[in-house]
Amino acid sequence: MSRRRHVAALTVVALAVTAASATGASAKAKPKPKFKTLKGSYSVTLLPDPTIEVQGQLGNVCGNTNPKAADSHSLNLPGSGTLQVVLDSPDPTTTGNTDWDLAVLDSAGTEIDHSDGPSSHEETYDPGLRKGKVTIKVCNLAGGPTGTVHYTYTYR
């Protein structure tokens, strides 16, 4: 093989290897979907309303008769994702006999999820929510006057 043909053959092989490497590298470099997080918190001061407990037993969590015992907080979800909400209220009596409830509602006011345990710590976890408006509703049944709501929304 002449020197000229040998150099040409090596050049063709080198170009083929470079092209294959570039194709493999670009296939591996595809960006993965990025997950973003929306976090927030807010404080509430609410009077206790024990009549809410009866409404909760009827399936209407935070269906209070005293509007000063509940708080509704709107939240705009920027995309599909998972919403976690945590409500905590200190127990001024240290007896564990306090009670708050938490509900998450869709834009039409229909309940998506709720937490109505017998304490002042409530949590919801809702995967698969879609872009749009939700409402976080908290109510004080028989607790101290203050509470804090923390929410985290992870979306694409």
TADA-V543040 format. One record per backbone hydrogen bond with DSSP energy under -0.5 kcal/mol. NH is the residue of the N-H (numbers start at 1). CO is the residue of the C=O. E is the energy in kcal/mol with one decimal. If there is no record, write none. Layout:
nh->{NH & NH}
co->{CO & CO}
e->{E & E}
//
This chain:
nh->{6 & 7 & 8 & 9 & 10 & 11 & 12 & 13 & 14 & 15 & 16 & 17 & 18 & 19 & 20 & 21 & 22 & 23 & 24 & 25 & 26 & 27 & 28 & 29 & 30 & 36 & 38 & 39 & 40 & 42 & 44 & 46 & 47 & 49 & 52 & 53 & 55 & 56 & 57 & 58 & 59 & 60 & 61 & 63 & 64 & 67 & 69 & 70 & 71 & 73 & 75 & 77 & 77 & 78 & 81 & 82 & 83 & 84 & 85 & 86 & 87 & 88 & 89 & 92 & 94 & 100 & 101 & 102 & 103 & 104 & 105 & 106 & 109 & 112 & 113 & 115 & 122 & 124 & 126 & 129 & 129 & 132 & 134 & 135 & 136 & 137 & 137 & 138 & 139 & 140 & 141 & 141 & 142 & 144 & 147 & 148 & 149 & 150 & 151 & 152 & 153 & 154 & 154 & 155 & 155 & 156}
co->{2 & 3 & 4 & 5 & 6 & 7 & 8 & 9 & 10 & 11 & 12 & 13 & 14 & 15 & 16 & 17 & 18 & 19 & 20 & 21 & 22 & 23 & 24 & 25 & 27 & 155 & 153 & 37 & 151 & 149 & 147 & 145 & 68 & 140 & 49 & 50 & 51 & 52 & 53 & 54 & 56 & 55 & 59 & 60 & 62 & 65 & 66 & 67 & 138 & 136 & 134 & 75 & 132 & 76 & 129 & 154 & 126 & 152 & 124 & 150 & 122 & 148 & 120 & 90 & 91 & 119 & 139 & 115 & 137 & 113 & 135 & 110 & 106 & 104 & 104 & 102 & 87 & 85 & 83 & 81 & 126 & 77 & 75 & 105 & 73 & 103 & 135 & 71 & 101 & 69 & 99 & 139 & 99 & 90 & 44 & 88 & 42 & 86 & 40 & 84 & 38 & 82 & 152 & 36 & 153 & 80}
e->{-2.3 & -2.4 & -2.2 & -2.6 & -2.2 & -2.2 & -2.2 & -2.2 & -2.6 & -2.5 & -2.2 & -2.4 & -2.3 & -2.5 & -2.3 & -2.4 & -2.5 & -2.3 & -2.3 & -2.5 & -2.4 & -1.7 & -1.5 & -1.3 & -0.7 & -3.4 & -3.0 & -0.5 & -2.0 & -2.0 & -2.7 & -2.5 & -2.2 & -1.9 & -1.9 & -1.2 & -1.3 & -2.5 & -1.9 & -1.1 & -1.6 & -2.8 & -0.6 & -2.0 & -1.8 & -0.7 & -2.0 & -1.0 & -2.6 & -2.5 & -2.7 & -0.6 & -4.0 & -0.5 & -2.4 & -2.4 & -2.1 & -2.5 & -1.9 & -2.9 & -3.1 & -2.3 & -1.5 & -0.9 & -0.8 & -2.1 & -2.3 & -2.4 & -2.8 & -3.0 & -2.8 & -2.7 & -2.0 & -3.6 & -1.5 & -2.9 & -2.3 & -2.4 & -3.1 & -2.2 & -0.5 & -1.8 & -2.6 & -2.4 & -3.0 & -3.2 & -0.6 & -2.4 & -2.1 & -2.5 & -1.9 & -0.7 & -2.3 & -0.6 & -2.2 & -3.0 & -3.0 & -2.8 & -2.8 & -2.3 & -3.0 & -2.3 & -0.5 & -2.6 & -0.5 & -1.4}
//
